[in-house]
Each structure stands twice: as C-alpha cells, then as structure tokens.
C-alpha cells in the first residue's frame, strides 16, 4: 500500500513500506530554497519511515535549478548516504534545463561512494530499485 506522507507546491512524497521505498515527485519551477527544503523533507521521511531506496522523479520539473546543484551533490546526497540511503534512482525530465541541473548535481558526487543512477525511463528506475526485492523472492 502506497501512503501519501507529504505534499507542497514543489514536491510530493509517498512511502511504499513493502519495498522500503520513497516515491518523490518534484513539480513546477524550483528555487534554491524549494530544492533545499524538499531535499531535507526527503531526508527526514527516509529516516522516519525507514525507506532507504528513493525514486526521485523530476519529469514534471520546469526550468533550471542549478543554483542548488552543488549543494545537492556535495552536501545533501552524502548526508542521505550517512543516514542510510541504499539506492537513489533519479528520473530525468525531458526538458533541457532540468536535465542540466541533474547532471550538475551528479557531477559533485563520488560514484564509488553514492548509489545514484539517472534514468530517462520511470519503469527502468523502478526496476533497478526493485532488483534485490525480486532476487530475494
């Protein structure tokens, strides 16, 4: 059962307790403040609900949020890893500006340390997150 746990003008967060998964949907134009606030909500709910796999869906983002990209990649994602992040699947937007922002954020991460993958296809992102659940069954 998917549970709605948070929603505001910029982000919607749901929990899938069966798969230890947070489903995050970013919407509209993002600012430095909305990105930081939303990211901290994700961290809060990841630890509160013990959902350590994240599907971070940016398909509905409009415009550039690169002002926050360095903070996301260099500060927030390592905080997520320290708090228990297992996998982070990032679904890219079809628009150029949000894609550039995602690529900038990822460029500030250490791929050997952080389990972050960027996808253009939502279902492929889910498949990667569910791999271990499928293989265990």
N, C-alpha and C positions, 0 to 999 in steps of 0.2 A: 504494500500500500504506500503510495506516494503522499507525503504530508507537506502542505504549504507551511513554511515557517517564517518567511519574511518577504515584504514587498514594499517598495517605494517607487518614486518616479523613474529611477535609473536601474533598478535591479530587482529580480525576483529570485528567491531561494527556496528550493524544495528539498526534502530529505527522502531518501529511499533506504530505510533501515535494513531491509532484507539484503541489500548489496553493499551496505556501508558507504553509500554514495550521496553526495550533494549535487543537485542539479541547479546550476546557476545560469540565469538568463539576464544578460545586460540589454537594456533598451534605450534607444534615443541617443542624444548627444551627451557626451561625458566630459566632465571637467576634472581638473586635478583633485578637487575636493570630493566629487562624486566617486571617482575611482578609489581614492584612499578610504573613504567611508565604506564603500561597498566591499572592498578587499578586507577591511577589518571585520565587517559583518561575516564574511565567509570564514575567516579565521575563528571568530567567536563560535559560529554554529558548527564548524567542523569539529572543534573540541567538545562542545556541549553535547552534540548528538553522536559523537564518535564515528562520523562519516569521513573516512580518510582518503577516499577517492573522490575527485572533483571533476565534473563535466562543466566547463566554463564556456558557455555559449555566447559568442559575440556576433551572431548572424544578424541581429537587429540593432546593432550599434551604427550610429550615423556620425561621420566626421572623425577628426583627428583627436586622439587623447595622448599624444606623445609627450606632453608636459609631465605626465606621471609615469612614463615607461621605465625610466631608470629606477625610480622608487619601487615599482612593481617587481622588476627583475633582480635588483641588487639587494633590496631590503625585505619586501613582503614575501616573496617566494621562499627565501631562506628561513624566514620566520615560520612559514607554513611547514617546511620540512622539519624544523626543530620541534614543532608542535605535533608531528606525527604523520604529515602528508605522505600518502603511499603512491598515488598516481594523480597527475593533473593533465587532463585532456582539454585542449583549447580549440574550440571550433571557430574557425576564421570567418569573417564577413566577406561577402563577395565584392564589397566596395574597396577601393584602393587605400584610402586614408586609415580606416581602422586596421587593415592588414599591415600597413607600415608600422603602426603603433605596436601591434602584437610582435612583429619581428624585432622591433627595437627593444621591447621588454625582454624577449627571449635572449637577445644578444648580451644582456647583462647577467645571464645565469651561467652556471657551470654545469654543462650537460652530464658530466660524470657524477655530480652530486644531487641534481634535481631531476625527478621523474616527470619531465614536462614534454608533451608531444603536441604539435599543432596539426590540426586536420581541417580539410575543406568540407568533409562529409560528416554529418552528425552521427550517422549509424556506424561509421568506421571508428569514430571516437568512442562510442558506447561499446563496440566490440572489444577494443583494447582494454577498456576498464573492466569488462566482464570476463576477460580471458581466464583469470585464476579461478573465478567462481564456476566457470564452465568445466575447467580441467579438474577441479576438485570433486565435482558431482559424479 
